[in-house]
Amino acid sequence: MNPDRQLLARRHLWGHFTDLNGVQRGGLPVIERGEGPYVFDDAGRRYLDGLSGLFVSNIGHGRTELANVGAAQASSLAYFPLWSFGHQPAIDLAAKLADLAPGDLNRVFFTTGGGEAVESAWKLAVQYYAMIGQPERRKVVSRQYAYHGTTIGALSITGIPAIREPFEPLLPWAVKAANTNAYRCEMCSGSCSLACADDIEQVILREGPETVAMVILEPVQNTGGTLVPPAGYWARVREICDRYGILLVSDEVICAFGRLGTWFGCERFDYQPDMITFAKAVTSGYAPLGGVIVSDRLAAPFLERPGNPFLNGITYGGHPVACAVALENIRIMDEEDVLGNVRRNEPLFDEVMGGLRDLPIVGDVRGCGYFRTVELVRDKETKQSFDPEECNWLLRDILSPRLYANGLICRADDRAEPVLVLAPTLISGPTELEFIGQALTEAITYAADQYTRR
């Protein structure tokens, strides 16, 4: 570690979700550059980026094509707002996204990130219903422990108690339903009966269907550890939304742009949403961008009635440089068949992750595409989890530094149960996937040994 840089970090840098006290005591790893699926710290040590930055860097690091496109766009038009104006990169990108999105999702409202996209989707739903004579529809249903952002509206939708509590009371119109954690399901007896989907209907009926504007769900829920929905889940949810005239929003900030082997996660599970929220990998992280892709039906009242704009605006939403970079990112993904790479290697990733099941303290291994989780337990037979103090020790004091020492960056998360989350860059192949298995095996075995000695 560079001591001068560490001193500056201790004095001035306030990282997101970062323990400032921990930075003071232990310093801060500094990532200096990236190349393909790897990143390098300021001492020159190489690490496999097993989280794609933060589910972002889908085509990998160091892509000069994207840097060059961004520089060229900045040289010709670095910025201009989309408030009653247009510019070519935003127009072209909106058309491209409409072409890629399923069904009649043909209108794109740009933001700079995922939280803004979720907040915009909620505001759009509320204004849409007001315009068609149903102003009482304001509520939004999301799932327990689901993360949808940290702006006040998005945080209200988010279902993680620990990051909500300091700011409560939040907006009162956001309510929660069951998630799809099959490993810890207590709703079904024996085989799956889709009780987790039916719980959404029960919440809607309890709140009053005429008051609910939208249901927002991730194709595969991140928090809780890559919660893959059971077969038939999405068809049931779509049916419920249609029955009560409620909009279905697919929050694809993580799952879009190849993470599950398809352009959008809704394609993987064969359902048609009314809106898609996106961000992160649309540019592979080379510029900040997000947005909402909206159905023609929702756009219709705004088209038909003059003087009724969508009352939402973000200064940097649809930034010309970011849109140009996104177009080039999508072109590269298509040209290099990045989605095909995920699909071809998915069976190997299944095998690699499945090999961890017999390790001590591994309770469950789950996921699909290039999105995987290992859930850790104190007792494999009873599924008993670790207590909060044990979680903190296991994840932060033992596993995180051990994995880092092994050359693997992934996510140790205990916002629900303690899990290790993997989301490697989509250009990763057999070498990288097998390394993930080796690094995890060594670190988990070591952590289990340390726990028994504790």
C-alpha positions in Angstrom: 0.0 0.0 0.0 1.2 3.5 -0.8 1.4 5.2 2.6 0.7 8.7 1.2 -2.3 7.5 -0.6 -3.6 5.7 2.5 -3.2 8.9 4.5 -5.3 10.8 2.0 -7.9 8.1 2.0 -8.1 8.1 5.8 -8.5 11.9 5.9 -10.8 12.6 3.0 -12.5 9.6 1.2 -15.9 8.5 2.4 -16.7 5.3 0.5 -20.2 4.0 -0.1 -21.4 1.5 2.5 -17.8 1.7 3.9 -16.9 1.5 7.6 -14.8 4.6 8.1 -13.5 3.2 11.4 -12.3 0.1 9.6 -10.5 2.2 7.0 -8.8 4.1 9.8 -7.6 0.9 11.4 -6.7 -1.3 8.5 -6.2 0.9 5.5 -8.0 0.7 2.2 -7.2 -1.5 -0.8 -6.6 0.7 -3.8 -7.4 -0.7 -7.3 -5.3 1.1 -9.9 -6.1 -0.5 -13.3 -8.0 -3.3 -15.0 -7.4 -5.6 -17.9 -10.0 -8.1 -19.2 -11.5 -10.0 -16.2 -8.7 -8.9 -13.9 -7.9 -5.8 -11.8 -4.6 -4.7 -10.3 -3.9 -2.9 -7.0 -1.4 -0.1 -6.5 1.3 -2.7 -5.6 0.8 -4.4 -9.0 -0.9 -7.5 -7.6 -3.6 -9.1 -9.9 -7.1 -10.1 -8.8 -9.9 -11.8 -10.6 -12.8 -9.5 -10.6 -15.4 -12.0 -9.4 -18.1 -9.3 -9.0 -17.7 -7.3 -12.2 -16.9 -4.3 -10.1 -20.5 -4.3 -8.7 -22.4 -6.3 -11.3 -21.2 -3.6 -13.8 -18.1 -4.4 -15.8 -19.7 -7.1 -18.1 -17.2 -6.8 -21.0 -14.2 -6.5 -18.7 -11.7 -3.8 -18.0 -9.3 -1.8 -20.1 -11.5 -1.7 -23.3 -9.9 1.1 -25.2 -12.8 1.0 -27.7 -15.1 2.4 -25.1 -12.6 5.0 -23.9 -12.1 6.2 -27.5 -15.8 6.5 -28.2 -16.3 8.4 -25.0 -13.5 10.8 -25.8 -14.7 11.3 -29.4 -18.2 12.1 -28.1 -16.9 14.5 -25.5 -14.9 16.3 -28.2 -18.0 16.9 -30.3 -20.8 17.3 -27.7 -19.8 16.7 -24.1 -23.2 17.7 -22.7 -26.7 18.9 -23.5 -29.9 18.2 -21.6 -32.8 16.1 -22.8 -35.2 18.7 -21.5 -37.2 19.5 -24.7 -34.1 18.8 -26.8 -32.6 15.6 -28.2 -29.1 14.5 -29.2 -28.0 11.8 -31.5 -26.4 9.4 -28.9 -29.6 9.4 -26.8 -31.9 9.0 -29.8 -29.8 6.1 -31.2 -29.5 4.4 -27.8 -33.2 4.7 -27.1 -34.0 3.1 -30.5 -31.5 0.3 -29.8 -32.9 -0.5 -26.4 -36.4 -0.5 -27.7 -35.2 -3.0 -30.4 -33.6 -5.3 -27.8 -36.4 -5.1 -25.2 -39.3 -7.5 -25.5 -42.9 -6.7 -26.5 -44.1 -3.1 -26.7 -41.4 -1.6 -24.5 -40.5 1.2 -26.9 -40.0 4.4 -24.8 -36.8 5.1 -22.8 -36.5 7.6 -20.0 -32.8 8.0 -19.1 -31.3 8.5 -15.6 -27.7 8.2 -14.3 -28.1 5.1 -12.2 -30.3 2.4 -10.9 -31.8 4.1 -7.8 -33.0 7.0 -10.0 -34.4 4.5 -12.5 -36.5 2.8 -9.8 -37.6 6.1 -8.4 -38.6 7.3 -11.9 -40.6 4.1 -12.6 -42.6 4.6 -9.4 -43.3 8.3 -10.2 -44.2 7.3 -13.8 -46.7 4.7 -12.5 -48.3 7.2 -10.1 -48.6 9.9 -12.8 -49.9 7.4 -15.4 -52.7 6.3 -13.1 -53.6 9.9 -12.2 -53.9 10.7 -15.9 -56.2 7.8 -16.6 -58.5 8.7 -13.6 -57.2 6.4 -10.9 -55.2 8.8 -8.7 -55.7 6.5 -5.6 -53.1 4.1 -7.1 -49.9 5.0 -5.4 -48.6 1.9 -3.6 -45.8 -0.3 -4.7 -45.2 -4.0 -3.8 -41.7 -5.3 -3.5 -40.1 -8.3 -1.8 -38.5 -8.8 1.6 -34.8 -8.1 1.6 -34.8 -6.9 -2.0 -32.5 -4.0 -2.8 -33.8 -1.3 -5.2 -31.7 1.7 -4.3 -31.1 4.3 -1.4 -32.8 7.5 -2.5 -35.8 8.1 -0.3 -38.4 6.6 -2.8 -36.2 3.7 -3.8 -35.2 3.1 -0.2 -38.9 2.9 0.7 -39.2 0.1 -1.9 -36.0 -1.6 -0.7 -36.7 -4.4 1.8 -33.4 -4.5 3.8 -34.2 -3.6 7.5 -30.7 -2.6 8.4 -30.3 0.2 5.8 -33.9 1.4 6.2 -34.1 1.8 9.9 -32.0 4.9 10.4 -34.2 6.8 7.9 -37.6 5.6 9.0 -40.4 6.6 8.7 -40.1 6.4 5.0 -42.7 6.8 2.3 -45.9 5.0 3.5 -47.0 3.5 0.2 -44.3 0.8 -0.2 -45.3 -2.7 1.1 -43.4 -6.0 1.1 -44.3 -9.6 0.1 -42.4 -12.9 0.3 -39.2 -13.5 -1.6 -38.2 -16.6 -3.5 -35.6 -18.1 -1.1 -36.3 -21.8 -1.7 -33.6 -22.9 0.7 -35.4 -21.3 3.6 -39.0 -21.5 2.4 -41.5 -22.1 5.1 -44.6 -21.4 3.0 -44.8 -24.6 1.0 -45.1 -28.1 2.5 -43.3 -30.6 0.3 -43.2 -29.5 -3.3 -43.4 -25.9 -4.4 -46.9 -24.5 -4.6 -45.8 -21.0 -5.6 -47.0 -19.6 -2.2 -44.3 -16.9 -2.6 -46.1 -15.6 -5.7 -49.5 -15.9 -4.1 -48.3 -13.8 -1.2 -48.0 -10.9 -3.6 -51.7 -11.3 -4.2 -52.5 -11.5 -0.5 -50.6 -8.2 0.0 -52.5 -6.6 -2.8 -55.8 -7.7 -1.4 -54.9 -6.5 2.1 -53.8 -3.1 0.8 -56.8 -2.7 -1.6 -56.1 -3.5 -5.3 -57.5 -0.1 -6.3 -54.6 1.6 -4.3 -51.7 -0.4 -5.8 -49.8 1.1 -8.8 -47.1 -1.4 -9.4 -45.2 -4.6 -8.4 -41.4 -4.3 -8.7 -39.3 -7.4 -8.7 -35.8 -8.5 -9.8 -35.7 -11.4 -12.2 -33.2 -13.0 -9.8 -33.2 -11.3 -6.4 -29.7 -10.2 -5.3 -30.0 -9.6 -1.6 -30.5 -12.8 0.3 -28.1 -14.4 -2.2 -29.1 -14.9 -5.8 -32.7 -16.0 -5.2 -33.8 -17.8 -8.4 -37.6 -18.0 -8.8 -39.3 -21.4 -9.0 -40.8 -22.6 -12.3 -44.1 -20.9 -12.9 -43.5 -18.0 -10.6 -43.3 -15.3 -13.2 -46.4 -16.5 -15.0 -48.3 -16.4 -11.7 -47.1 -12.9 -10.9 -48.0 -11.6 -14.3 -51.5 -13.2 -14.0 -51.9 -11.5 -10.6 -50.9 -8.1 -11.9 -53.2 -8.4 -14.8 -56.1 -9.5 -12.6 -56.0 -6.3 -10.6 -54.8 -3.9 -13.3 -51.4 -3.4 -11.7 -48.1 -2.6 -13.5 -45.3 -5.1 -13.4 -41.8 -3.6 -13.3 -38.8 -5.8 -13.9 -35.9 -4.3 -12.0 -33.0 -5.3 -14.2 -30.2 -3.1 -12.8 -28.2 -6.3 -12.2 -29.8 -8.9 -14.4 -29.9 -7.0 -17.8 -27.2 -7.0 -20.5 -26.1 -10.6 -20.3 -25.8 -11.4 -16.6 -28.2 -14.3 -17.1 -27.3 -15.1 -20.7 -30.0 -12.9 -22.2 -30.2 -9.2 -22.9 -32.9 -8.9 -20.2 -33.6 -11.2 -17.3 -37.3 -11.2 -18.2 -36.4 -13.1 -21.4 -34.6 -15.8 -19.3 -37.9 -16.4 -17.4 -40.3 -15.7 -20.3 -42.4 -12.9 -18.8 -43.5 -9.5 -20.2 -43.1 -6.6 -17.9 -44.7 -3.2 -18.3 -41.5 -1.4 -17.5 -37.8 -2.4 -17.2 -35.4 -0.5 -15.0 -31.7 -0.7 -16.0 -28.3 0.7 -15.3 -24.9 -0.7 -14.4 -23.8 -2.9 -17.3 -25.5 -0.9 -20.0 -22.1 0.9 -20.3 -20.1 -1.8 -18.6 -19.2 0.9 -16.1 -17.3 3.1 -18.6 -19.8 5.9 -17.9 -22.7 6.3 -15.5 -26.1 5.6 -17.1 -29.5 4.1 -16.2 -33.1 4.4 -17.2 -36.6 3.0 -17.6 -37.9 1.2 -20.7 -41.7 1.8 -20.8 -44.5 0.2 -22.7 -46.4 2.0 -25.4 -49.6 1.7 -23.3 -48.0 3.7 -20.4 -46.7 6.3 -22.8 -50.1 6.7 -24.5 -51.7 9.3 -22.2 -48.6 11.5 -22.3 -48.7 11.3 -26.2 -52.4 12.0 -26.4 -52.7 15.0 -24.1 -50.8 18.1 -24.9 -49.2 20.0 -22.0 -48.8 16.9 -19.8 -45.2 16.0 -19.6 -43.8 13.4 -17.2 -42.9 15.5 -14.3 -39.4 14.1 -13.7 -36.0 15.3 -14.7 -32.3 14.5 -14.0 -29.6 16.9 -15.2 -27.2 14.2 -16.4 -29.8 11.6 -17.4 -29.0 10.5 -21.0 -25.6 12.2 -21.0 -24.2 12.2 -24.5 -20.9 10.6 -23.6 -22.6 7.9 -21.5 -25.1 7.1 -24.4 -22.3 6.9 -26.9 -20.4 4.5 -24.7 -23.5 2.4 -24.1 -24.1 2.0 -27.9 -20.5 0.9 -28.3 -20.7 -1.5 -25.4 -23.8 -3.1 -26.8 -22.1 -3.4 -30.3 -19.1 -5.1 -28.7 -21.3 -7.5 -26.7 -23.1 -8.4 -29.9 -20.0 -8.7 -32.1 -18.1 -10.8 -29.6 -21.1 -13.0 -28.7 -20.8 -12.2 -25.0 -24.2 -13.6 -24.2 -23.3 -16.8 -26.0 -20.2 -17.0 -23.8 -22.3 -17.0 -20.7 -24.6 -19.7 -22.1 -21.8 -21.9 -23.2 -20.0 -21.7 -19.9 -23.0 -21.9 -17.6 -22.8 -25.8 -17.3 -19.2 -25.5 -16.2 -20.1 -22.8 -13.7 -22.8 -25.1 -12.4 -20.2 -27.8 -11.9 -17.7 -25.5 -10.3 -20.1 -24.1 -7.8 -21.8 -27.5 -7.2 -18.4 -28.8 -6.1 -18.6 -26.5 -3.1 -21.7 -28.1 -1.6 -19.8 -30.7 0.5 -17.5 -28.2 2.1 -18.0 -27.5 5.8 -20.3 -24.5 6.6 -21.7 -24.5 3.1 -25.5 -24.7 3.4 -26.6 -23.9 -0.2 -25.2 -23.1 -3.6 -27.6 -21.4 -6.1 -27.9 -19.1 -9.0 -27.9 -19.1 -12.8 -26.0 -17.5 -15.7 -23.0 -15.6 -14.3 -24.7 -14.8 -11.0 -24.1 -17.3 -8.1 -24.2 -17.5 -4.3 -22.8 -19.7 -1.6 -24.8 -19.5 1.6 -22.9 -20.2 4.8 -24.4 -22.0 7.8 -23.3 -23.0 11.3 -25.1 -26.4 11.0 -25.7 -28.0 7.6 -28.4 -30.4 8.8 -30.6 -27.8 10.6 -29.6 -24.9 8.3 -28.9 -22.9 11.5 -27.2 -19.7 10.5 -24.4 -17.8 12.4 -25.4 -15.1 14.9 -24.6 -11.4 14.0 -21.3 -11.3 15.8 -20.2 -14.6 14.2 -21.2 -13.3 10.8 -19.1 -10.2 11.2 -16.1 -12.2 12.3 -16.5 -14.8 9.6 -17.1 -12.5 6.6 -15.1 -9.5 7.5 -12.2 -10.8 9.6 -11.7 -14.2 7.9 -13.2 -14.8 4.5 -12.9 -11.4 2.9 -9.1 -11.0 3.6 -8.5 -14.7 2.8 -10.3 -14.4 -0.6 -8.4 -11.2 -1.3 -5.1 -12.9 -0.5 -6.1 -15.7 -2.8 -6.6 -13.2 -5.6 -10.4 -13.2 -5.9 -12.7 -10.3 -5.4 -16.3 -11.2 -4.6 -19.0 -10.0 -2.2 -19.3 -11.2 1.4 -22.8 -10.1 2.4 -24.8 -10.6 5.5 -27.7 -8.2 4.9 -29.9 -11.3 5.1 -28.2 -14.6 5.7 -24.3 -14.7 5.3 -23.5 -15.3 1.7 -20.6 -15.1 -0.8 -21.8 -13.7 -4.1 -20.1 -14.2 -7.5 -20.8 -12.3 -10.7 -17.7 -12.5 -12.9 -17.2 -10.5 -16.0 -19.1 -12.0 -18.9 -15.9 -12.4 -20.9 -14.7 -14.9 -18.3 -14.1 -18.4 -19.5 -13.1 -21.8 -18.1 -9.8 -20.6 -16.6 -11.5 -17.9 -14.6 -14.5 -20.0 -13.5 -12.3 -22.9 -12.3 -10.1 -20.4 -10.4 -13.2 -19.1 -8.6 -13.9 -22.7 -7.5 -10.3 -23.2 -6.3 -10.2 -19.8 -4.4 -13.5 -20.4 -2.7 -12.7 -24.0 -1.7 -9.5 -22.9 0.0 -11.0 -19.9 1.7 -14.1 -21.7 3.0 -12.1 -24.7 4.2 -9.8 -22.3 6.0 -12.7 -20.3 7.5 -14.4 -23.5 8.7 -11.2 -24.6 10.4 -10.8 -21.2 12.1 -14.4 -21.4 13.3 -13.9 -24.8 15.0 -10.8 -23.4 16.7 -12.5 -20.3 17.9 
